[in-house]
Amino acid sequence: MAASASRAAGEPVDVLPMMGASVLIFLFDQAFHKPVIGLPIVNHDNNQHAANENARLQNLWGGVESYAAMMADLSW
């Protein structure tokens, strides 16, 4: 996944073994016994869950490209 994301980004990506907030992604690991990844596409200053939340459209389009590249690399 990191290689696919790097190809989509056109440069190496950072891999951080964490996810903030109250994401219950571990439930998928427990249910399916498969590795789980999260690929956030929000901007670093989006102020989630506040009155002034914001999202940059370029982050959305970049995220769509990243997800598409990774899905295309999967061995279905």
N, C-alpha and C positions, 0 to 999 in steps of 0.2 A: 504494500500500500504506500509506503514511503517513497519507493521508486516511482510509482505511478503518479503520486502527487508532485514529486519533483519534476517529472516530465511535463506535467500539466502546467506547473508554475514556471518552467524554464530555468529553474535554479534549485539548489538543495533546499529542502524544507526542514524545519525544526520538529522534532518528535518529543513531546512532553508527556510523561506517564501520569497524567492527572486530568481531572475535569472538575470544574468548580460548581458551586451551587448545589441544588438538590437533585442532581441527575441520577436516576435509578437505573443506570445502564448495566449494573452488575446483575440485575434480574435476567437480562438476556443471556449472560454468561452462565448463570445457574440453570436456566431452562434449556439452553441449546448446547452447552458444553463446547462452545466455540469462542475463539478470540473476538473481542469487540473493540472497535475503534470509534472515536468521535472526531468529526472534522468541523469545528466551528467556523462559520463564515462571517461572523459579526466583526465590526471594527472594535479596536481596543477601548475606545472611549464611548461606547454606545449607552452607558448608564442604564443597563437592563433593569426593568421593573421600577422605573422612576418616572416622574411626570415629564421629563425631557428625554425619553428614550429616542434613539435615532439609529438609522441604518443607512449605510452608503450603498448606492446601487451598484457601484463597481465591485463591492464585496459580494453582492448577490451573484452577479454575472461571473466573477472569478470562481465562486463556489460551485456554480452550475458546471463550469468547465472542468473543475477539479473532480467533482463527483462523476461526471461523464467519462473522464479519462480513467478513473479507477474502476468504474463499472465495465468499461470496455476491456480492461486488462484481466478481469476475473475469468477463471476457468469454470464456466457454468456446467 
